[in-house]
Amino acid sequence: MTSAATSLAAQQRYAGAGTVEFVFDDDAKKFYFLEMNTRIQVEHPVTEMTTGLDLVSLQLRLAAGADLSALTQEAIRRSGHAIECRLYAENPDKNFMPAPGRLETLEFPAAQPGMRVDTGVRAGDQITPFYDPMIAKLVGYGESRGSAIAATANLLEAIRIDGLKSNLRFLASVLRHPAFVAGALHTHFVEAHKVELLGS
């Protein structure tokens, strides 16, 4: 996938941050091109945590005309696993409909290695119906997939949020579900495990 993505960017003489997306067919053991987004994606902290690179800083440096040719693909090393969850003001019991309201309580655990919280709101803020209802991006890192799952689940379970509906409990349920832990994932995962994940 990396070779296909970098080949695509090279053929198009693309310079800048971008994300090439693929879908993987586990049965056929093949992957297929979906799209390329010519911007940094919301999931960029996963790449940052597994490579140690600050993608936003690199994008800004590119835009300012900096020469980043010394940072070759071969120089980028990945290590470990990272999982990102998006904490939303939404109601999982009502088909994940947005659930705007006032954040009466919003508490995250103290910063520690292997955990990252990106947010732009705090307790007392209003989540309105006029914009994306994301409250925070939560990322857990581990040397293995299992330890990344555990770190992310522990992070989720340490968050306190009150005053509006959110998907916090749902996210923790997904990460603790045996099928997710086993890597038995597919596009109908939520529907297939609806009773365990949503209690309905």
Disulfide bonds with the S-S distance in Angstrom:
none
